[in-house]
Amino acid sequence: MIGGRNKPLAHIILRGFELNTTLPNNIVKLDYGEVFSIIRIQRKQNSIYLHGNAYKTVTDAFKFPCKSTKVRIMKLSRLCNRIIIISIDDI
């Protein structure tokens, strides 16, 4: 893993996908439905935490032949200004 204890990480691999702090690999959908933009990845003790912002508005990019959110394609807007910290286990 890149980085030492409590230092920011450049990237991580989660379930075969690279996550980092630049588009397009910085957008994730959390277990509870929010879409999150990663601005920092940090290791603390034995856990990894993501710092970032949630999107306030998530809508369908198209509705035919099905709603785009059913195939995990979303139109994102209104990024929240407040930075939140989540555990890697929330993805």
N, C-alpha and C positions, 0 to 999 in steps of 0.2 A: 504494500500500500504506500502511496506517496504521502509525505508529510509525517511529522512526528506527533507526539502527544499534544493535544490541544491546538495544533497548527492547522490552518486551512488545507484541505485536500484539493488537488487540481481536478480529480474526477474519481468516480467509483463505478464499479460494474455491479448492477443489480438485476438478477434474473436474466443475464445475458445481454443487457442493454447498458450502454455507457450513459451516465448522468454527469453533467458538468454545469458550469455557470454561463454557458453561451448557447444561443439558439442553434439548432432546434432541440438540443439535448438537455435543456434546463426546465422543461415543462413536464409536470407529472400530475396524475390524478390521484388524490388521496383516497384512502379506504372509505372515508365518510362522504365522498362525492365532490369536495372542492377541488378546483384546479389550481395548482401552485407553481410559481415561477422561482427557481432556485437562484439565489445570489451568492451563497457561500455554503461550502460543505466542510464540516468540522468533526474531528474525532475527539471525543472526551471519554477517557477511561476506556471501557470496552464497547462503547456505543458510537454511532455516527448520527450527527444531527444536520439537518438542512435548515438554512436561514433563507427567508424569502417572503414573497407577497402572494396573497391569494387573489384570484380574479373575482370581482363582484358580479360580473355578468357572463354567463355561459349559455349560448343559444345554439340552435341548429344552423349549420351552414347551408343545408338543403333539406327538403322534406319529401322528395320523390326520388326514387321509388320507395324509400323509407326515410325516417328521420335520421339525419346524419349522426346524432348522438348515440343511436343504436349500434353504429359501427365505429364508435369512438372518434368521430370527427366533429370538432366543435369550433364555433366562432367565439373568440374570447375578447372581452373588452372591460374597461373600467378596473384597472389594477389597483388594489387597495394600497394606500401609502404606508400602512402600519406593517412593520417587519415582524413576522412570527417565526418561531423555531419549532420544528417538528422532528420526531424521531424517524429514522429510516424505516422503522417497523410500521409507520402509518401509511406507507405506500402500497 
